Amino acid sequence: MLDANLKTQLQAYLEKVTQPFEIVASLDDSDKSRELSGLLHDIVSLTDKITLREDGRDARQPSFALNRPNGTISLRFAGLPMGHEFTSLVLALLQVGGHPSKLSAELIEQIQQVEGQFNFETYFSLSCQNCPDVVQALNLMAVLNPNIRHVAIDGALFQVEVEARQIMSVPSIYLNGELFGQGRMGVEEILAKIDTSSADRDAEKLNAKAAFDVLMIGGGPAGAAAAIYAARKGIRTGVAAERFGGQVLDTMAIENFISVQETEGPKLARALEEHVKQYDVDIMNLQRASVLIPASHAGGLHEVRFESGARLKAKTLILATGDTSSADRDAEKLNAKAAFDVLMIGGGPAGAAAAIYAARKGIRTGVAAERFGGQVLDTMAIENFISVQETEGPKLARALEEHVKQYDVDIMNLQRASVLIPASHAGGLHEVRFESGARLKAKTLILATGARWREMKVPGEQQYRGRGVAYCPHCDGPLFKGKRVAVIGGGNSGVEAAIDLAGIVAHVTLIEFDNQLRADAVLQSKLNSLSNVTIIKSALTTEVLGDGQKVTALVYQDRNTDELITVELQGIFVQIGLLPNSDWLKGVVELSPRGEIIVDAKGGTNIPGIFAAGDVTTVPYKQIVIAVGEGAKAALSAFDHLIRS
């Protein structure tokens, strides 16, 4: 299960285990149980302090509990804790094995004093960045207090529970069978909710603190750096923060923090806090400042009051509470940029290819995108991108961005175009305005804004979107394992979706408006060979039905008889084509009746100097490989336009 390198690393960690304990696994005959058994056998082979039993009888299978001989701990993983949760597993092994946590003595004491019965269940996914914080916090609390029990549950493996509790996001935390919270939570936040008097006690403790020499208000990168520098001077230093890490906690990939090639926000936030804790710094979390009272005289004390009721005093203050006006500043920065020779609007395969080809010509190149990668980010398996036998959408999107970054290209993310103002005269500048308030100008433009899923536009579709109505079978298909679903659309995408889903769900009903499927013959042949697929032609979907919480059925009209027929099911995957993201161009650039940008053989539009590429155009066959080629063509055409103008 574990490769040799990971085993070596894990063995080094397990040397810190001081107290023997056992793992009790509850397994069935599934592949996941066999995988879990392999993982657990690997773990116990690395230390003589941990033993394994596979005779557990827990209802959740596969799962395993970590048990001390005295039986004072109730901590269980339901599922296979790999991905982001592998760290949670390692920490649990260490903590159950007696290795002390880095939590403050004060917090440890507070956890140990909590009275009552607290049965926590946390639903996570292996790709969730916020989930490990919750899982690790509750695991530690379960280790420290026998009144606290915790089960960490992989929602993908226990879909009956997910369905019954109508869980639509992770992490979702339940306490004694009731929803306790959703999203990232740490030990202090959980304690504040279960120990109802802790907030008042914490406020009293803070009020009793002596004045600080320097007090940081805010625990983001600025507050952390200020705390370290102050503490190194030997002065009394404190940090009062709403949450240590600040906005960094909500950041995904970080690739521009000097000397750290690549990291993630939560990981960097933990590193910041760990660095601060190396010094004599008083960290006070969950404190949101509400009032500042400056010193009344020179040499006096400043006072900060917090929403918790706490009050702190200090000789000097450093305010590092972050900024909510960053969007405005970003817009100002973009407005100040010099005009580009060529500007791509869109960062999918077409925009990325165009950027590379343009930059290689040595001209000033920019890419303004709502999100770099576009629709590719929502695609799972990709097996038809030439020279890449198999990959995944997010991985390909990262590769596209990394390739673009090898050149002198100005990438401006989170920019959604809203208005296009063409140049008023030959040789003039085109202007694009964005919803952020930013404005960019360029001598030539390449419009590569892609497309989005077409909707059915029937009653119930919007109400149950994300609650049974879905548009990405690769992304959401696994959530419907063992259920009955429908696929709307008989083209290539619809038939491919039905084939993929047939291997996961109990039954697929494919509904096609026309009297015949439009997919390639090879796909139709495969579809017809599947025993759990029903094909209904000449059918018009008229309504999505539900119980107020989730989809329960679909209604379609038989176009031959006009009869309305109801199909009971739990999921509907809409695959009726794409809508070009061209609404903002209406009345400016010539569009086809379908809303696609009309382009000539060189990617040119009806406006000189404005080109288009990819799924937003009239070029047939919406494929990644075609978009890449069209993007390259548009860039070459834009360069040709520049040298001839």
C-alpha positions as CSV (number, residue, x, y, z in Angstrom):
1,M,0.0,0.0,0.0
2,L,2.7,2.5,1.0
3,D,5.8,2.9,-1.2
4,A,9.3,2.5,0.2
5,N,10.0,6.2,0.6
6,L,6.7,6.8,2.5
7,K,7.4,3.8,4.7
8,T,10.8,5.1,5.7
9,Q,9.3,8.5,6.6
10,L,6.5,6.9,8.6
11,Q,8.9,4.6,10.4
12,A,10.9,7.6,11.6
13,Y,7.7,9.2,13.0
14,L,6.5,6.0,14.7
15,E,9.8,5.9,16.7
16,K,8.2,8.7,18.8
17,V,5.4,6.3,19.9
18,T,6.0,5.5,23.6
19,Q,2.8,3.8,24.7
20,P,1.7,0.5,23.1
21,F,-1.8,0.5,21.6
22,E,-3.8,-1.6,19.1
23,I,-5.6,-0.9,15.9
24,V,-9.0,-2.7,15.6
25,A,-10.2,-2.9,12.0
26,S,-13.8,-3.6,10.9
27,L,-13.6,-4.9,7.4
28,D,-15.9,-6.4,4.8
29,D,-15.1,-8.0,1.4
30,S,-14.8,-4.8,-0.6
31,D,-11.7,-3.6,-2.4
32,K,-11.5,-0.6,-0.1
33,S,-11.3,-3.0,2.9
34,R,-8.5,-4.9,1.3
35,E,-6.7,-1.6,0.6
36,L,-7.2,-0.5,4.2
37,S,-6.0,-3.9,5.5
38,G,-2.8,-3.4,3.4
39,L,-2.3,0.0,4.8
40,L,-2.7,-1.1,8.4
41,H,-0.4,-4.1,8.0
42,D,2.2,-1.7,6.6
43,I,1.9,0.5,9.7
44,V,2.3,-2.3,12.2
45,S,5.2,-3.7,10.4
46,L,7.1,-0.5,11.1
47,T,6.9,-0.5,14.9
48,D,6.6,-3.1,17.8
49,K,4.4,-0.6,19.8
50,I,1.3,-1.1,17.6
51,T,-0.6,-4.3,17.1
52,L,-3.5,-5.0,14.6
53,R,-6.7,-6.9,15.0
54,E,-9.1,-7.4,12.1
55,D,-12.1,-8.8,14.0
56,G,-13.9,-5.5,14.7
57,R,-17.6,-5.4,14.4
58,D,-18.3,-1.7,13.8
59,A,-21.2,-1.0,11.5
60,R,-19.1,1.3,9.3
61,Q,-16.9,-0.9,7.1
62,P,-14.1,-0.4,6.3
63,S,-13.1,1.4,9.4
64,F,-10.6,1.1,12.2
65,A,-10.3,2.3,15.8
66,L,-7.2,3.3,17.7
67,N,-7.4,1.7,21.2
68,R,-5.2,2.0,24.3
69,P,-5.1,-0.9,26.7
70,N,-7.1,1.0,29.3
71,G,-9.9,1.7,26.8
72,T,-10.1,5.4,27.5
73,I,-10.0,6.6,23.9
74,S,-12.7,6.5,21.3
75,L,-11.2,7.5,18.0
76,R,-12.1,6.0,14.6
77,F,-11.4,6.5,10.9
78,A,-14.2,5.3,8.6
79,G,-12.6,4.9,5.2
80,L,-9.1,5.1,3.9
81,P,-7.3,8.2,5.3
82,M,-5.0,9.0,2.4
83,G,-4.7,12.2,0.5
84,H,-4.9,15.2,2.7
85,E,-6.0,13.0,5.6
86,F,-2.8,10.9,5.7
87,T,-1.3,13.6,8.0
88,S,-4.4,13.3,10.3
89,L,-3.7,9.5,10.5
90,V,0.0,10.0,11.4
91,L,-0.8,12.5,14.1
92,A,-3.5,10.3,15.5
93,L,-1.0,7.4,15.7
94,L,1.5,9.5,17.5
95,Q,-1.0,11.1,19.9
96,V,-2.7,7.8,20.8
97,G,0.9,6.4,21.2
98,G,1.7,9.0,23.9
99,H,3.6,11.6,21.9
100,P,2.6,15.0,23.3
101,S,0.8,17.5,21.0
102,K,2.0,21.0,20.5
103,L,-1.2,22.5,22.0
104,S,-0.7,24.9,24.9
105,A,-0.9,23.5,28.4
106,E,-3.8,25.8,29.0
107,L,-5.9,24.5,26.2
108,I,-5.0,20.9,27.0
109,E,-6.3,21.5,30.6
110,Q,-9.5,23.1,29.3
111,I,-10.2,20.1,27.0
112,Q,-9.6,17.7,29.9
113,Q,-12.0,19.5,32.1
114,V,-14.9,19.4,29.6
115,E,-17.8,17.4,31.1
116,G,-20.7,15.7,29.4
117,Q,-20.9,13.2,26.5
118,F,-19.8,14.5,23.1
119,N,-20.1,12.1,20.2
120,F,-18.6,13.8,17.1
121,E,-18.8,12.7,13.5
122,T,-16.8,14.5,10.8
123,Y,-17.5,13.9,7.1
124,F,-14.5,14.6,4.9
125,S,-13.2,14.1,1.4
126,L,-9.7,13.1,0.6
127,S,-9.2,16.2,-1.6
128,C,-10.5,18.7,1.0
129,Q,-8.0,21.2,2.3
130,N,-10.1,22.4,5.2
131,C,-11.0,18.9,6.5
132,P,-7.7,17.9,8.1
133,D,-7.9,20.9,10.6
134,V,-11.2,19.6,11.9
135,V,-10.3,16.0,11.9
136,Q,-7.0,16.6,13.7
137,A,-8.6,18.9,16.3
138,L,-11.4,16.4,17.2
139,N,-9.0,13.5,17.2
140,L,-6.7,15.3,19.7
141,M,-9.7,16.2,21.9
142,A,-10.8,12.5,21.9
143,V,-7.3,11.5,22.9
144,L,-7.3,14.0,25.8
145,N,-10.8,13.5,27.2
146,P,-12.7,10.2,27.4
147,N,-16.0,12.2,27.3
148,I,-15.2,13.1,23.7
149,R,-15.6,10.5,20.9
150,H,-14.8,11.1,17.3
151,V,-15.3,9.3,14.0
152,A,-13.8,10.7,10.8
153,I,-15.9,9.5,7.9
154,D,-15.0,9.6,4.2
155,G,-18.2,10.7,2.6
156,A,-17.4,9.1,-0.7
157,L,-17.4,5.6,0.9
158,F,-20.5,6.1,3.1
159,Q,-23.0,7.6,0.7
160,V,-26.0,6.2,2.5
161,E,-25.2,8.4,5.4
162,V,-24.3,11.4,3.2
163,E,-27.7,11.0,1.5
164,A,-29.6,10.5,4.7
165,R,-28.1,13.6,6.3
166,Q,-28.2,15.5,3.0
167,I,-24.6,16.5,3.3
168,M,-23.6,18.7,0.4
169,S,-20.3,20.1,1.6
170,V,-17.3,19.1,3.6
171,P,-16.2,19.2,6.3
172,S,-19.6,18.7,8.0
173,I,-19.4,18.0,11.7
174,Y,-22.2,16.3,13.7
175,L,-22.4,16.3,17.5
176,N,-24.7,13.7,19.2
177,G,-26.5,13.2,15.9
178,E,-27.2,16.9,15.1
179,L,-25.3,19.2,12.8
180,F,-22.7,21.0,14.8
181,G,-20.9,23.0,12.1
182,Q,-19.5,23.2,8.6
183,G,-16.2,24.4,7.3
184,R,-12.8,24.8,8.9
185,M,-12.7,24.7,12.7
186,G,-9.9,24.5,15.2
187,V,-9.7,23.3,18.8
188,E,-10.4,26.7,20.2
189,E,-13.5,27.2,18.1
190,I,-14.9,23.8,18.9
191,L,-14.2,24.3,22.6
192,A,-15.9,27.7,22.5
193,K,-19.1,26.0,21.2
194,I,-19.2,23.0,23.6
195,D,-17.8,24.6,26.7
196,T,-20.3,27.4,26.9
197,S,-18.7,29.3,29.8
198,S,-15.2,29.2,28.2
199,A,-15.7,32.5,26.4
200,D,-16.4,34.4,29.6
201,R,-13.5,32.6,31.4
202,D,-11.2,33.4,28.5
203,A,-12.2,37.1,28.6
204,E,-11.5,37.2,32.3
205,K,-8.1,35.7,31.7
206,L,-7.3,38.2,29.0
207,N,-8.5,41.1,31.2
208,A,-6.1,40.0,33.9
209,K,-3.0,40.0,31.7
210,A,-0.4,42.6,32.3
211,A,0.2,45.2,29.7
212,F,2.3,44.2,26.7
213,D,5.3,46.1,25.4
214,V,4.0,45.4,21.9
215,L,0.6,43.9,20.9
216,M,-0.2,42.7,17.4
217,I,-3.9,42.9,16.4
218,G,-4.1,40.2,13.7
219,G,-2.4,36.9,13.1
220,G,-1.8,36.9,9.3
221,P,1.7,37.1,7.7
222,A,2.2,40.7,8.9
223,G,1.2,40.0,12.5
224,A,3.3,36.8,12.6
225,A,6.4,38.5,11.2
226,A,5.9,41.5,13.6
227,A,5.6,39.1,16.6
228,I,8.8,37.2,15.7
229,Y,10.8,40.4,15.3
230,A,9.4,41.9,18.5
231,A,10.0,38.8,20.6
232,R,13.6,38.5,19.4
233,K,14.1,41.9,21.0
234,G,13.2,40.4,24.4
235,I,10.2,42.6,24.9
236,R,6.8,41.4,26.2
237,T,4.9,40.4,23.0
238,G,1.3,39.4,22.3
239,V,-0.8,38.5,19.3
240,A,-4.6,38.8,19.4
241,A,-6.1,37.3,16.3
242,E,-9.6,36.3,15.1
243,R,-7.9,33.3,13.5
244,F,-4.2,32.8,13.2
245,G,-3.2,32.7,9.6
246,G,-5.8,35.2,8.4
247,Q,-6.6,35.2,4.7
248,V,-3.8,32.8,4.0
249,L,-6.0,30.0,5.4
250,D,-8.4,30.6,2.5
251,T,-5.7,30.5,-0.2
252,M,-5.1,27.4,-2.3
253,A,-1.8,27.2,-4.2
254,I,1.0,29.7,-3.2
255,E,3.9,29.8,-5.6
256,N,5.3,33.3,-5.1
257,F,6.5,33.1,-1.5
258,I,10.2,33.6,-1.9
259,S,12.4,30.5,-1.1
260,V,9.2,28.3,-0.9
261,Q,8.7,27.0,-4.4
262,E,5.1,25.8,-3.8
263,T,2.8,25.4,-0.8
264,E,-0.8,25.7,0.3
265,G,-2.4,28.3,2.4
266,P,-3.3,26.2,5.5
267,K,0.1,24.6,5.4
268,L,1.8,28.1,5.4
269,A,-0.5,29.3,8.1
270,R,0.5,26.4,10.4
271,A,4.2,27.1,9.6
272,L,3.7,30.8,10.6
273,E,2.1,29.9,13.9
274,E,4.8,27.2,14.6
275,H,7.5,29.8,14.0
276,V,5.9,32.3,16.3
277,K,5.6,29.6,19.0
278,Q,9.3,29.2,19.0
279,Y,9.5,32.5,20.9
280,D,7.9,33.9,24.0
281,V,4.8,35.2,22.4
282,D,1.4,35.2,24.0
283,I,-1.0,34.0,21.2
284,M,-4.7,34.8,21.9
285,N,-6.9,33.3,19.2
286,L,-10.6,33.9,18.5
287,Q,-10.4,37.5,19.4
288,R,-12.0,40.0,17.1
289,A,-11.1,43.6,17.9
290,S,-14.0,46.0,18.1
291,V,-12.8,49.2,19.8
292,L,-9.4,51.0,20.0
293,I,-8.8,53.5,22.8
294,P,-5.5,55.3,22.3
295,A,-3.4,56.2,25.3
296,S,-4.5,59.4,26.9
297,H,-1.0,60.8,27.3
298,A,2.5,60.2,26.1
299,G,3.9,57.0,27.6
300,G,0.5,55.8,28.5
301,L,-1.2,52.5,27.6
302,H,-3.3,51.9,24.5
303,E,-6.4,49.7,25.0
304,V,-8.1,47.3,22.6
305,R,-11.5,45.9,23.3
306,F,-12.7,42.7,21.7
307,E,-16.2,41.3,20.8
308,S,-15.6,38.5,23.4
309,G,-15.6,41.1,26.2
310,A,-11.9,40.9,26.7
311,R,-9.7,44.0,27.0
312,L,-5.9,44.2,26.4
313,K,-3.5,47.0,27.1
314,A,-0.1,47.7,25.5
315,K,2.6,50.3,25.3
316,T,2.7,49.9,21.5
317,L,0.2,48.4,19.0
318,I,0.7,46.9,15.6
319,L,-2.5,46.8,13.6
320,A,-2.4,43.9,11.1
321,T,-6.0,43.0,10.7
322,G,-5.9,42.4,6.9
323,D,-7.7,44.3,4.2
324,T,-11.0,44.0,2.5
325,S,-10.2,46.5,-0.2
326,S,-7.7,44.3,-2.1
327,A,-10.1,44.0,-5.0
328,D,-10.2,47.7,-5.5
329,R,-6.4,47.9,-5.3
330,D,-6.1,45.1,-7.8
331,A,-8.4,47.0,-10.2
332,E,-6.3,50.1,-9.8
333,K,-3.1,48.2,-10.6
334,L,-4.7,46.7,-13.7
335,N,-6.0,50.1,-14.8
336,A,-2.4,51.5,-14.6
337,K,-1.0,48.8,-16.9
338,A,0.4,49.9,-20.2
339,A,-1.4,48.7,-23.3
340,F,-0.7,45.2,-24.5
341,D,0.3,44.2,-28.0
342,V,-2.0,41.2,-27.6
343,L,-4.4,40.5,-24.7
344,M,-6.1,37.1,-24.2
345,I,-9.5,37.2,-22.6
346,G,-9.8,33.7,-21.1
347,G,-7.3,31.3,-19.7
348,G,-8.4,27.9,-20.9
349,P,-6.5,25.8,-23.5
350,A,-7.2,28.3,-26.3
351,G,-6.1,31.3,-24.2
352,A,-3.0,29.5,-22.9
353,A,-1.9,28.4,-26.4
354,A,-2.4,31.9,-27.8
355,A,-0.4,33.4,-24.9
356,I,2.6,31.1,-25.5
357,Y,2.6,31.7,-29.3
358,A,2.3,35.5,-28.8
359,A,5.0,35.7,-26.2
360,R,7.4,33.7,-28.3
361,K,7.1,36.6,-30.9
362,G,8.5,39.0,-28.3
363,I,5.4,41.2,-28.1
364,R,3.8,42.5,-24.9
365,T,1.4,39.7,-23.9
366,G,-1.3,39.5,-21.3
367,V,-4.0,37.0,-20.2
368,A,-7.0,38.1,-18.2
369,A,-9.0,35.1,-17.0
370,E,-11.8,34.4,-14.6
371,R,-9.9,31.3,-13.6
372,F,-6.9,29.9,-15.4
373,G,-7.7,26.5,-16.9
374,G,-11.3,27.3,-17.6
375,Q,-13.6,24.3,-18.1
376,V,-10.6,22.0,-18.0
377,L,-10.6,22.5,-14.2
378,D,-14.0,20.7,-14.0
379,T,-12.9,17.7,-16.1
380,M,-11.8,14.5,-14.5
381,A,-10.2,12.0,-16.9
382,I,-8.7,13.3,-20.2
383,E,-7.6,10.6,-22.6
384,N,-7.7,12.4,-26.0
385,F,-5.1,15.2,-25.6
386,I,-2.5,14.1,-28.1
387,S,0.8,13.0,-26.7
388,V,-0.6,12.8,-23.2
389,Q,-2.1,9.3,-22.8
390,E,-4.1,10.1,-19.7
391,T,-4.4,13.0,-17.3
392,E,-6.9,14.9,-15.1
393,G,-8.3,18.3,-15.7
394,P,-6.8,20.2,-12.8
395,K,-3.4,18.6,-13.5
396,L,-3.6,19.7,-17.2
397,A,-4.7,23.2,-16.1
398,R,-1.7,23.5,-13.9
399,A,0.6,22.3,-16.7
400,L,-0.9,24.9,-19.0
401,E,-0.3,27.7,-16.5
402,E,3.2,26.5,-15.8
403,H,4.0,26.5,-19.5
404,V,2.7,30.0,-20.0
405,K,4.7,31.2,-17.0
406,Q,7.9,30.1,-18.8
407,Y,7.4,33.2,-21.0
408,D,7.0,36.9,-20.3
409,V,3.2,36.8,-20.0
410,D,1.3,39.0,-17.6
411,I,-1.4,36.7,-16.1
412,M,-4.3,38.5,-14.4
413,N,-6.6,36.0,-12.7
414,L,-10.1,36.4,-11.2
415,Q,-11.1,38.9,-14.0
416,R,-14.4,38.4,-15.6
417,A,-14.9,40.5,-18.7
418,S,-18.1,42.6,-18.9
419,V,-17.7,45.2,-21.6
420,L,-15.7,45.4,-24.9
421,I,-15.1,48.8,-26.5
422,P,-13.4,48.3,-29.9
423,A,-10.8,50.8,-31.1
424,S,-12.4,54.0,-32.5
425,H,-10.0,54.1,-35.4
426,A,-7.5,52.0,-37.3
427,G,-4.4,51.5,-35.1
428,G,-6.2,52.5,-32.0
429,L,-6.6,50.6,-28.8
430,H,-9.3,48.2,-27.9
431,E,-10.6,48.3,-24.3
432,V,-12.0,45.5,-22.1
433,R,-13.7,46.3,-18.8
434,F,-14.1,43.8,-16.1
435,E,-16.6,43.2,-13.3
436,S,-13.9,44.0,-10.8
437,G,-13.8,47.6,-12.1
438,A,-10.5,47.0,-13.9
439,R,-9.9,48.2,-17.5
440,L,-7.2,46.9,-19.9
441,K,-6.2,48.1,-23.3
442,A,-4.5,46.3,-26.2
443,K,-3.7,46.7,-29.8
444,T,-5.1,43.3,-30.5
445,L,-7.5,41.0,-28.6
446,I,-8.0,37.3,-28.6
447,L,-11.4,36.3,-27.2
448,A,-11.2,32.8,-25.6
449,T,-13.9,32.9,-23.0
450,G,-15.0,29.3,-23.6
451,A,-18.4,27.9,-22.9
452,R,-20.6,26.7,-20.1
453,W,-23.1,23.8,-19.7
454,R,-26.4,24.4,-21.4
455,E,-29.4,24.2,-19.0
456,M,-32.7,22.5,-19.7
457,K,-34.7,25.6,-18.5
458,V,-37.5,23.6,-17.0
459,P,-39.2,23.9,-13.6
460,G,-37.3,22.4,-10.7
461,E,-33.9,22.6,-12.4
462,Q,-32.5,25.6,-10.5
463,Q,-34.2,24.6,-7.3
464,Y,-32.4,21.2,-7.3
465,R,-29.2,22.3,-8.8
466,G,-26.5,20.7,-6.7
467,R,-29.1,18.6,-5.0
468,G,-29.5,16.0,-7.7
469,V,-29.3,18.1,-10.8
470,A,-25.7,18.0,-12.1
471,Y,-23.7,18.9,-15.2
472,C,-20.4,17.2,-14.7
473,P,-20.7,13.3,-14.5
474,H,-17.0,12.9,-13.9
475,C,-17.1,15.2,-10.9
476,D,-20.4,14.3,-9.3
477,G,-21.0,10.7,-10.6
478,P,-19.4,8.9,-7.7
479,L,-21.9,10.5,-5.3
480,F,-24.7,8.6,-7.0
481,K,-23.2,5.1,-6.6
482,G,-26.0,2.5,-6.5
483,K,-28.7,5.0,-7.4
484,R,-30.9,5.6,-10.4
485,V,-30.0,8.5,-12.6
486,A,-30.9,10.1,-16.0
487,V,-28.7,11.6,-18.6
488,I,-30.3,14.3,-20.7
489,G,-28.8,14.4,-24.2
490,G,-27.9,11.8,-26.9
491,G,-24.8,13.4,-28.4
492,N,-21.2,12.3,-27.8
493,S,-21.1,14.0,-24.3
494,G,-24.4,12.5,-23.2
495,V,-23.6,9.0,-24.4
496,E,-20.1,9.1,-22.9
497,A,-21.7,10.2,-19.6
498,A,-24.2,7.4,-19.7
499,I,-21.4,4.8,-20.3
500,D,-19.3,6.2,-17.5
501,L,-22.2,6.4,-15.1
502,A,-23.4,2.9,-15.9
503,G,-20.3,1.5,-14.2
504,I,-21.1,3.4,-11.0
505,V,-24.9,3.8,-10.6
506,A,-27.7,1.2,-10.4
507,H,-29.4,2.3,-13.6
508,V,-29.1,5.0,-16.2
509,T,-32.0,6.4,-18.3
510,L,-30.8,8.3,-21.3
511,I,-33.3,10.8,-22.7
512,E,-32.9,12.2,-26.2
513,F,-35.1,14.8,-27.8
514,D,-34.5,13.6,-31.3
515,N,-35.8,10.4,-32.8
516,Q,-32.2,9.1,-32.9
517,L,-29.0,9.4,-31.0
518,R,-26.4,11.8,-32.4
519,A,-23.3,10.2,-30.9
520,D,-20.6,8.4,-32.8
521,A,-21.5,4.8,-33.8
522,V,-18.7,3.3,-31.6
523,L,-20.2,5.0,-28.6
524,Q,-23.7,3.9,-29.4
525,S,-22.5,0.4,-29.8
526,K,-21.0,0.4,-26.4
527,L,-24.1,2.0,-24.8
528,N,-26.3,-0.6,-26.3
529,S,-24.2,-3.3,-24.8
530,L,-24.9,-2.2,-21.2
531,S,-27.6,-4.0,-19.4
532,N,-28.4,-1.2,-16.9
533,V,-29.1,1.5,-19.5
534,T,-32.5,2.4,-20.9
535,I,-32.6,4.7,-24.0
536,I,-35.7,6.9,-24.5
537,K,-35.9,8.8,-27.8
538,S,-38.3,11.5,-29.0
539,A,-38.6,12.7,-25.4
540,L,-38.8,16.3,-24.1
541,T,-37.9,16.8,-20.5
542,T,-40.5,19.0,-18.9
543,E,-39.9,19.1,-15.1
544,V,-37.6,18.1,-12.3
545,L,-39.5,16.9,-9.2
546,G,-38.2,16.8,-5.6
547,D,-39.2,16.6,-2.0
548,G,-37.9,20.1,-1.2
549,Q,-34.4,18.8,-0.3
550,K,-33.4,16.5,-3.2
551,V,-34.4,15.2,-6.6
552,T,-36.9,12.4,-6.6
553,A,-38.1,12.2,-10.2
554,L,-38.1,13.6,-13.7
555,V,-41.1,14.2,-16.0
556,Y,-40.8,14.0,-19.8
557,Q,-43.2,14.3,-22.7
558,D,-43.4,11.5,-25.3
559,R,-43.2,13.6,-28.5
560,N,-45.1,11.0,-30.5
561,T,-48.1,10.7,-28.1
562,D,-47.8,13.9,-26.0
563,E,-48.1,11.6,-22.9
564,L,-46.4,12.9,-19.8
565,I,-44.3,10.2,-18.1
566,T,-42.6,10.3,-14.7
567,V,-39.3,8.5,-14.0
568,E,-38.4,8.0,-10.4
569,L,-34.6,8.6,-9.8
570,Q,-32.1,10.4,-7.6
571,G,-29.9,12.2,-10.1
572,I,-30.1,14.0,-13.4
573,F,-27.0,14.8,-15.5
574,V,-27.6,17.5,-18.1
575,Q,-25.5,16.9,-21.3
576,I,-27.3,18.9,-24.0
577,G,-24.4,20.9,-25.2
578,L,-22.6,24.1,-24.4
579,L,-23.5,27.8,-24.3
580,P,-20.7,30.1,-25.4
581,N,-19.7,32.7,-22.9
582,S,-20.4,35.6,-25.2
583,D,-23.3,37.5,-23.6
584,W,-21.0,40.4,-22.9
585,L,-20.2,40.7,-26.6
586,K,-23.8,41.0,-28.0
587,G,-24.1,44.0,-30.2
588,V,-20.3,44.5,-30.5
589,V,-18.9,41.4,-32.2
590,E,-20.8,39.4,-34.8
591,L,-22.3,36.3,-33.3
592,S,-24.1,33.3,-34.8
593,P,-27.7,32.4,-33.9
594,R,-26.2,30.1,-31.2
595,G,-24.3,33.0,-29.7
596,E,-20.9,31.8,-30.9
597,I,-18.3,34.3,-32.2
598,I,-18.2,34.1,-36.0
599,V,-14.6,33.7,-37.1
600,D,-12.8,33.4,-40.4
601,A,-10.1,30.9,-41.4
602,K,-7.5,32.9,-39.4
603,G,-9.6,33.3,-36.3
604,G,-10.5,36.9,-37.2
605,T,-13.9,38.5,-36.1
606,N,-15.8,41.2,-37.9
607,I,-13.7,43.8,-36.1
608,P,-10.1,44.3,-37.3
609,G,-7.6,43.4,-34.6
610,I,-10.0,41.3,-32.6
611,F,-9.6,37.6,-32.9
612,A,-11.3,34.6,-31.2
613,A,-10.5,31.0,-30.4
614,G,-11.8,27.9,-28.7
615,D,-15.3,26.8,-27.6
616,V,-16.7,30.4,-27.8
617,T,-16.3,30.4,-31.6
618,T,-18.2,28.9,-34.5
619,V,-15.3,26.4,-35.1
620,P,-16.9,22.9,-34.8
621,Y,-16.0,20.2,-32.3
622,K,-15.4,21.5,-28.9
623,Q,-12.3,19.6,-27.9
624,I,-9.2,20.7,-25.9
625,V,-6.8,19.7,-28.7
626,I,-8.8,21.8,-31.2
627,A,-9.0,24.8,-28.8
628,V,-5.2,24.7,-28.4
629,G,-4.7,24.7,-32.2
630,E,-7.2,27.5,-32.7
631,G,-5.5,29.6,-29.9
632,A,-2.1,29.2,-31.6
633,K,-3.7,30.2,-34.9
634,A,-5.3,33.3,-33.4
635,A,-2.0,34.4,-31.9
636,L,-0.2,34.1,-35.2
637,S,-3.0,36.0,-36.9
638,A,-2.8,38.7,-34.2
639,F,1.0,39.0,-34.7
640,D,0.5,39.2,-38.5
641,H,-2.0,42.0,-38.0
642,L,0.4,43.9,-35.8
643,I,3.3,43.9,-38.3
644,R,1.0,44.9,-41.1
645,S,-0.7,47.7,-39.2
